């Protein structure tokens, strides 16, 4: 199988695609065929050797993916085979990944593989900072750094769902507009102004109840100055470097609290992890939580994904697609707006961004029924007289390929 690995610590260029043996699940494990991989800033830290956990060279990065269980090991219910799942485990930059079966999260039919790979690290990090580490609710005020990033965009929405007033910082007007679209009440361009002074001005000198800080060294002091009495600073990243040690004495004046958050602490507490997963998936399925996909790349271009993330060229979530999963590009090259109809597939979209993104699947089979616009399954352009239908894929495959 193909896997992205690095054989030395370094820049994004150390990432390369290797041919490696397909893993086999051991006792209590499951083998998942990966459809989509989520990229996180932690992946870049691992590659640079500055993450909490150290790489074991050659190392395959990646902590989240979505796919289908292909095989299970001893002691695992065989009914798991064929199930759509979310993986929150190591070594996900590959066509296959092995994970403890008990950690797999069933992926509801209403949630695509893209959403399944996009939510685990970033959405669960946001959820647990807001509702496990802290208790955000109506009337609370929250400052979110890197508000147009993957965690930032979902944290904005969750805080608004809870009734909070949300402030955000980002580096450009375009990113600020996106964060506002997601619900942020006020945005601050930190390259152009002192964000701590702006927060105090916008809150009539009070400050905010909670700061979510992934930037680290460059923002820590300003984050502390932004806090209201009894405020809470949660550090969950070190994008600009490791923050200075926190002095206890200055915290007394406003009775402040400073803490750190790492998602894998929450995943190791089953009851805490379960509540977070259930709530986040419910929001996604109901359309209350939007996962903004900023960039999709083939798995082989993982180095480009890392480079663009580290240079702050992207917003939202970056996804990697294994080459073996790009079957729609091969099998449906002529799909366009209004092109597929029939009793098995119900077309529900129209307009600029319709077409392959707007289908409702209504049976357990996907059938090529002929194409209802300028093409048909025989390729001749006829609307009638096409070859008999043939099974091309299961619903989850088309649904996830076209969302």
Secondary structure, DSSP 8 states (H G I E B T S, - for coil): -EEEEESSS-SGGGEEEEE-------TTEEEEEEEEEEE-HHHHHHHHT-SSS---SSB---S-EEEEEEEE-TTS-GGGTT-EEEE-SS--SBSEEEEEGGG-EE--TTS-HHHHHHHHHHHHHHHHIIIIIS---TT-EEEESSTTBHHHHHHHHHHHHTT-EEEEEESSHHHHHHHHHTT-SEEEETTTS-HHHHHHHHTTT--EEEEEE-S-TTTHHHHHHTEEEEEEEEE---TT-------SGGGTTTT-EEEE--HHHHHTSHHHHHHHHHHHHHHHHHTSS---EEEEEEGGGHHHHHHHHHTT---BEEEEE-GGG-HHHHH-TT--TT-B-SSSEEE---STT-GGG-EEE-SS-EE---BSSS--TTSS--SSS-----EEE-HHHHHHHH-
